[in-house]
Amino acid sequence: MAGIALGVAALIVVLSVMNGFQTQVRDRMLSVLPHIELFVPGMAPEQVLEHWENIAAQAETNPEVKGAAPFVAAQAMLVRGESLNGVQLRGIDPKGESAVSDLRNQMIDGSLDALQAGSYSIVLGQQLAEALGVRTGDTLLVLAPQGSISPAGFAPRMRQFTVAGLFSSGYYEYDATLGFMHYEDAAKVFRDSGTSGVRLRIDDMQQAPMVAQALQQSLPPSVRARDWTHNNRTWFAAVKTEKRMMFLILALIVAVAAFNLLSSLVMAVKDKQSDIAILRTVGATPREIGRIFLVQGALIGVVGTLAGVGLGMLIAYNIDVIVPFIERMLGIQFLPQQIYFISELPSNPKASDIVVVAVTSLVLSLLATLYPSWRASRLQPAQVLRHD
């Protein structure tokens, strides 16, 4: 019973922590990135999405869409002294950015309003700024892949920008590789004019694939709607696979407990052979004998599963209190913030996971009782009593 309870509790806690990590990373990613992007696929660098205002207005007719803003997407190199870093640059509209992302709330220095058209200002992620050694007010050089060919060879397009502020999303990959500027400045530097597309935010991010599909039917054929699950498909697929593997591995704990249940019932049948024979002689049927051990094993499985569910939920819902207590007791830190950028162990128990774990435990427990019950029902009273 204790083995089943510990196995079930371990499964619930581990799956809850993995859900917590996935949810926290996803929310931090989507605090910077849009839920849906509208763009022209295969668009060459010199091409632009014309009349983005009309497309944004058409998208906002969908009741799920809560905000729309233009963007320019480009890759570039940032140069500061001897430091050289690649960066993903996003040209945005500072006034409309709050409708599609939480970037304004993530500013730790400077102001997003400093990104004015023609000012050639840039907002960098905190980790990227530290790698370049720049602070708010410093200048750096932006090298665009577009350029011109002269008798001296290919010359990349260059422009000096002023750091207007720093942001921190809490997701290292974005804080170390993202930069934002006004979309008109980005269009001049990278695309000569125009925008790459429109960013959308919807009410429920989980409905993004369905909303994108609905928008695709109403948009012009040349415009593609892409939701956030496609932008990070590899990462989410890896997390889903890892979660499945962890479930299978930890389910072995419950399987071992079920095997212990089977062996203990087999030993009980062996020890109680005389009692079983006497019950058979006074009129008990084989089915009734088998039912005794079936009920015994099922009771152990049910009680162990319920105890494991209770213990697992107790730990999962209070892990934000339990882990800091253990850290203070042992004087260690399980998640150093400078490495993981997460100071607390996240937990997000889901009813679907708990139900699957409980059902799996009950099924394994019931299967473990079948063989001992069948063996008990097959005992012959005459042979047992003759040896006794």
C-alpha positions in Angstrom: 0.0 0.0 0.0 2.8 2.4 0.9 4.7 1.5 -2.2 1.7 2.3 -4.4 1.1 5.6 -2.5 4.7 6.7 -3.0 4.8 5.8 -6.6 1.5 7.7 -7.3 2.7 10.7 -5.3 6.0 10.8 -7.1 4.3 10.7 -10.5 1.9 13.5 -9.6 4.7 15.8 -8.2 7.0 15.3 -11.2 4.3 15.8 -13.8 3.1 19.0 -11.9 6.6 20.4 -11.8 7.1 19.7 -15.5 3.8 21.4 -16.3 4.9 24.3 -14.2 8.1 24.7 -16.1 6.3 24.5 -19.4 3.7 27.0 -18.4 6.2 29.5 -17.0 8.5 29.3 -20.0 5.6 29.5 -22.4 4.1 32.6 -20.6 7.5 34.3 -20.6 8.0 33.6 -24.3 4.5 34.9 -25.1 5.1 38.0 -23.0 7.4 39.2 -25.8 6.2 37.3 -28.8 2.8 37.6 -30.4 0.1 35.0 -30.2 -0.5 35.2 -34.0 1.5 36.7 -36.9 0.1 37.8 -40.2 2.7 38.0 -43.0 3.5 37.2 -46.6 5.4 33.8 -46.8 8.6 33.8 -48.8 8.8 37.5 -48.7 12.0 38.9 -50.1 13.9 41.5 -48.1 12.9 44.3 -50.5 9.2 43.3 -50.4 6.7 44.6 -47.8 3.2 43.9 -46.6 1.2 46.6 -48.1 -1.9 48.2 -46.4 -1.2 46.6 -43.1 -3.8 48.8 -41.5 -6.6 47.2 -43.5 -5.4 43.7 -42.7 -5.1 44.6 -39.0 -8.7 46.1 -39.0 -10.0 43.0 -40.8 -8.3 40.7 -38.2 -9.8 42.7 -35.3 -13.3 41.9 -36.5 -12.7 38.5 -35.0 -14.1 38.6 -31.5 -11.1 36.6 -30.1 -8.5 39.2 -31.3 -7.8 41.8 -28.6 -5.0 43.8 -30.2 -3.0 44.3 -33.4 0.2 46.1 -34.2 2.7 46.2 -37.2 6.2 44.8 -37.0 9.3 44.5 -39.0 11.4 41.4 -38.5 15.1 41.3 -39.4 18.4 39.9 -38.4 21.5 42.0 -37.9 24.8 42.3 -36.1 25.4 44.7 -33.2 28.9 46.2 -32.9 30.2 48.0 -29.8 33.9 48.4 -29.7 35.4 45.0 -30.1 32.1 43.2 -29.2 30.1 41.7 -32.0 26.7 39.9 -31.5 24.0 38.6 -33.7 20.5 39.8 -32.9 16.9 39.3 -33.9 15.5 42.8 -34.3 11.8 43.7 -34.2 10.5 47.0 -35.5 7.4 47.8 -33.4 5.0 50.6 -32.8 5.6 51.7 -29.1 2.1 53.1 -28.8 0.4 49.9 -29.9 2.8 47.5 -28.4 0.9 47.2 -25.1 -2.0 45.7 -27.0 0.1 42.7 -28.3 2.8 42.1 -25.7 4.0 42.8 -22.1 7.2 44.5 -23.2 6.3 47.8 -21.6 5.9 46.1 -18.2 9.2 44.3 -18.6 11.3 47.4 -19.0 14.0 47.6 -16.3 15.7 50.7 -17.5 14.7 53.5 -19.9 11.4 53.8 -21.5 9.7 52.2 -24.5 8.3 55.6 -25.5 11.8 56.7 -26.4 11.5 54.6 -29.6 10.4 57.5 -31.8 10.4 57.5 -35.6 13.6 59.0 -36.8 15.4 58.9 -33.5 17.1 55.6 -34.3 16.8 54.3 -30.8 16.9 50.7 -29.7 15.8 48.6 -26.7 17.9 45.6 -25.9 17.5 42.5 -23.7 19.4 42.7 -20.4 21.7 39.7 -21.2 22.4 41.1 -24.7 23.3 44.5 -23.3 25.6 42.9 -20.7 27.3 40.9 -23.5 27.9 44.1 -25.5 28.8 46.1 -22.4 26.3 48.9 -23.1 23.9 50.8 -20.9 21.0 53.2 -21.5 22.3 56.2 -23.4 25.2 54.4 -25.1 25.5 54.1 -28.8 26.2 51.1 -31.0 26.4 50.2 -34.6 23.8 48.1 -36.4 25.0 46.1 -39.4 22.2 45.1 -41.8 22.6 42.2 -44.2 21.3 44.4 -47.0 24.0 46.5 -48.6 25.5 47.8 -51.8 28.1 46.5 -54.3 30.8 48.9 -55.2 34.2 48.5 -57.0 35.6 47.9 -53.6 33.3 45.0 -53.0 30.1 44.4 -50.9 29.5 47.0 -48.2 26.8 46.2 -45.6 24.3 48.8 -44.6 25.3 50.4 -41.3 23.5 52.8 -38.9 24.3 54.1 -35.5 21.6 53.6 -32.8 21.2 54.8 -29.3 20.3 52.4 -26.5 16.9 53.8 -25.2 16.3 51.1 -22.6 16.7 47.5 -21.4 14.1 44.8 -20.9 14.0 41.5 -19.0 11.5 38.9 -20.0 12.9 36.2 -17.7 13.6 33.9 -20.7 17.3 33.8 -21.4 17.1 33.1 -25.1 15.1 36.2 -25.8 16.9 38.4 -23.3 20.2 37.5 -25.0 19.1 37.7 -28.7 16.2 40.2 -29.1 16.2 43.9 -29.7 13.4 46.4 -30.5 13.2 49.6 -32.5 10.6 51.8 -34.0 9.1 50.0 -37.0 9.6 53.0 -39.3 13.3 53.1 -38.4 13.6 49.4 -39.0 11.8 49.6 -42.3 14.3 52.3 -43.5 17.3 50.3 -42.3 16.2 46.8 -43.5 13.4 47.1 -46.0 13.6 50.7 -47.4 9.9 51.1 -46.6 6.9 49.2 -45.3 6.4 46.5 -42.7 6.9 42.7 -42.4 3.5 41.9 -41.0 1.0 42.4 -38.2 1.2 41.0 -34.7 -2.0 39.9 -33.0 -2.9 39.1 -29.4 -6.0 37.0 -28.6 -8.1 36.5 -25.5 -7.1 32.8 -24.9 -3.7 31.8 -26.1 -4.7 28.1 -26.1 -7.2 28.9 -28.9 -4.5 30.4 -31.1 -4.4 27.6 -33.7 -8.2 27.7 -34.2 -8.2 31.5 -34.4 -5.3 31.5 -36.9 -7.2 29.0 -39.0 -10.4 31.1 -38.9 -8.4 34.2 -39.8 -6.7 32.4 -42.7 -10.1 31.9 -44.4 -10.9 35.6 -44.3 -7.5 37.0 -45.2 -6.2 37.6 -48.8 -4.6 34.4 -50.3 -1.1 36.0 -50.2 -1.2 36.6 -46.4 -0.4 33.7 -44.0 -1.6 33.5 -40.4 0.9 31.7 -38.1 0.2 31.0 -34.4 2.8 30.8 -31.5 2.7 27.0 -31.5 4.3 26.9 -34.9 7.0 29.4 -34.0 8.2 27.2 -31.1 7.1 23.8 -32.4 10.5 22.1 -31.7 10.7 23.2 -28.1 7.1 22.2 -27.3 7.5 18.9 -29.0 10.6 18.2 -27.0 8.9 19.0 -23.7 5.9 16.8 -24.6 8.2 13.9 -25.4 10.1 14.4 -22.2 6.9 14.5 -20.2 5.8 11.2 -21.8 9.1 9.5 -21.1 9.1 10.7 -17.4 5.6 9.3 -17.0 6.7 5.9 -18.4 9.8 5.8 -16.3 8.1 6.8 -13.0 5.2 4.5 -13.8 7.7 1.7 -13.2 7.6 2.7 -9.5 3.9 1.9 -9.4 4.5 -1.3 -11.5 7.1 -2.5 -8.9 4.6 -1.8 -6.1 1.9 -3.7 -8.1 4.4 -6.6 -8.5 5.0 -6.5 -4.7 1.2 -6.7 -4.2 1.1 -9.7 -6.5 3.9 -11.5 -4.7 2.4 -10.8 -1.2 -1.0 -12.1 -2.4 0.6 -15.3 -3.8 2.4 -15.8 -0.4 -1.0 -15.2 1.4 -2.6 -17.9 -0.8 0.3 -20.2 0.1 0.0 -19.6 3.8 -3.8 -19.8 3.8 -4.2 -23.1 1.9 -5.6 -24.9 4.9 -8.1 -22.2 5.6 -9.1 -22.1 1.9 -9.6 -25.9 1.9 -11.8 -25.7 5.0 -13.9 -22.9 3.5 -14.4 -25.1 0.4 -15.5 -28.1 2.4 -18.2 -26.0 4.2 -19.7 -24.9 0.9 -17.6 -21.9 -0.4 -17.4 -21.9 -4.2 -14.2 -21.3 -6.2 -15.6 -17.9 -7.3 -16.2 -16.8 -3.7 -12.6 -17.9 -2.7 -11.2 -15.9 -5.7 -13.3 -12.9 -4.8 -11.8 -12.8 -1.3 -8.3 -12.2 -2.6 -9.6 -10.0 -5.4 -11.2 -7.7 -2.9 -8.1 -7.8 -0.6 -5.8 -6.7 -3.5 -8.3 -4.2 -4.8 -8.7 -2.6 -1.4 -4.9 -2.3 -1.1 -4.7 -0.7 -4.6 -7.6 1.7 -4.0 -6.4 2.9 -0.5 -2.8 3.2 -1.8 -3.8 5.1 -4.8 -6.0 7.5 -2.8 -3.3 8.0 -0.3 -0.8 8.7 -3.1 -3.1 11.2 -4.8 -3.6 13.0 -1.6 0.1 13.1 -0.8 1.0 14.1 -4.3 -1.5 16.9 -4.5 -0.4 18.1 -1.0 3.2 18.4 -2.2 2.4 19.7 -5.6 0.2 22.5 -4.3 2.6 23.5 -1.6 5.9 23.0 -3.4 6.6 26.7 -3.3 6.7 26.4 0.5 8.3 23.0 0.9 11.3 23.6 -1.4 12.4 27.0 0.2 12.1 25.3 3.6 14.4 22.4 2.5 16.8 25.0 0.9 17.0 26.9 4.2 17.5 23.7 6.2 20.3 22.4 4.0 21.8 25.8 3.1 21.6 25.1 -0.7 19.8 26.5 -3.7 18.2 24.0 -6.1 17.7 26.6 -8.9 20.4 29.3 -9.0 18.8 32.3 -10.7 22.0 33.1 -12.7 21.8 29.7 -14.4 18.0 28.9 -14.7 16.6 32.5 -14.4 13.8 30.9 -12.3 14.2 31.5 -8.6 11.3 29.2 -7.5 10.4 25.7 -8.5 7.1 26.0 -10.4 4.2 23.6 -10.1 1.0 23.3 -12.1 -1.0 20.2 -11.1 -3.5 19.3 -13.9 -6.6 17.2 -13.2 -6.1 15.3 -16.4 -2.6 14.1 -15.3 -3.9 13.2 -11.8 -6.7 11.2 -13.3 -4.4 9.3 -15.7 -2.0 8.5 -12.8 -4.8 7.3 -10.5 -6.4 5.1 -13.2 -3.0 3.6 -14.2 -2.3 2.7 -10.6 -5.8 1.2 -10.1 -5.5 -0.9 -13.3 -2.0 -2.2 -12.4 -3.2 -3.0 -8.9 -6.3 -4.9 -10.2 -4.2 -6.8 -12.7 -1.8 -7.8 -9.9 -4.7 -9.5 -8.0 -5.9 -11.7 -10.9 -3.3 -14.4 -10.8 -3.4 -14.9 -6.9 -7.2 -14.9 -7.0 -7.2 -17.5 -9.8 -4.7 -19.7 -8.0 -6.7 -19.6 -4.8 -9.8 -20.6 -6.6 -8.0 -23.6 -8.2 -6.9 -25.2 -5.0 -8.3 -28.7 -4.4 -9.4 -29.1 -0.8 -8.8 -32.9 -0.7 -5.2 -32.6 -1.7 -4.5 -29.7 0.7 -6.1 -31.5 3.7 -4.4 -34.8 2.9 -1.0 -33.1 3.2 -2.0 -31.3 6.4 
